[in-house]
Amino acid sequence: MSKKRLSKEMRNIDKLLKINDYREARCRGSHHTYINRNTHRIVTVNNKLNEMVEERLIKMYGLREAD
């Protein structure tokens, strides 16, 4: 099974989530679900992510860039 190409915004949030210990648990249609294995928090992200939603997710889940 081949992986679909992700949008620029989706690649950015995917990278940020992986830095913060989130791993992709599943993908159903246009939604990707990530889970943090330490805190067991779940984040669901749509493929058609825009900048405002990305900023809200970063603020809501306290995502930070690596130092």
C-alpha positions as CSV (number, residue, x, y, z in Angstrom):
1,M,0.0,0.0,0.0
2,S,1.5,3.4,-1.0
3,K,1.4,6.4,1.2
4,K,-0.3,9.6,-0.1
5,R,1.8,12.7,-0.4
6,L,1.1,15.1,2.5
7,S,0.6,18.8,2.1
8,K,3.2,21.3,3.3
9,E,1.2,22.2,6.4
10,M,0.6,18.5,7.2
11,R,4.3,17.7,6.9
12,N,5.1,20.6,9.3
13,I,2.6,19.4,11.9
14,D,3.6,15.8,11.5
15,K,7.3,16.7,12.2
16,L,6.3,18.8,15.2
17,L,4.1,16.0,16.6
18,K,6.9,13.5,16.2
19,I,9.3,15.8,18.0
20,N,6.8,15.9,20.9
21,D,6.6,12.1,21.1
22,Y,3.4,11.6,19.2
23,R,3.2,8.7,16.7
24,E,0.6,8.1,14.0
25,A,-1.8,5.6,15.2
26,R,-4.1,5.4,12.2
27,C,-5.4,7.2,9.2
28,R,-9.1,7.1,8.2
29,G,-10.0,9.0,5.1
30,S,-8.6,12.5,5.4
31,H,-7.9,12.4,9.1
32,H,-4.7,11.3,10.8
33,T,-4.8,10.3,14.4
34,Y,-1.7,10.6,16.6
35,I,-1.2,9.3,20.1
36,N,1.4,10.3,22.7
37,R,2.7,7.1,24.2
38,N,3.7,8.8,27.5
39,T,0.6,10.8,28.3
40,H,-1.9,8.9,26.0
41,R,-3.2,12.1,24.6
42,I,-4.8,11.8,21.2
43,V,-4.6,14.4,18.4
44,T,-6.7,14.1,15.2
45,V,-5.5,16.2,12.3
46,N,-7.2,16.8,8.9
47,N,-5.2,16.6,5.7
48,K,-6.5,19.9,4.6
49,L,-4.9,21.7,7.5
50,N,-4.6,25.5,7.3
51,E,-2.3,27.9,9.2
52,M,-4.9,29.0,11.8
53,V,-5.8,25.4,12.7
54,E,-2.1,24.5,12.9
55,E,-1.5,27.4,15.4
56,R,-4.6,26.3,17.4
57,L,-3.3,22.7,17.7
58,I,0.2,24.0,18.7
59,K,-1.4,26.1,21.5
60,M,-4.0,23.6,22.6
61,Y,-1.6,20.7,22.9
62,G,1.5,22.7,24.0
63,L,3.6,21.5,21.1
64,R,7.2,22.8,21.1
65,E,10.1,22.7,18.7
66,A,13.2,20.8,19.8
67,D,15.8,22.9,21.5
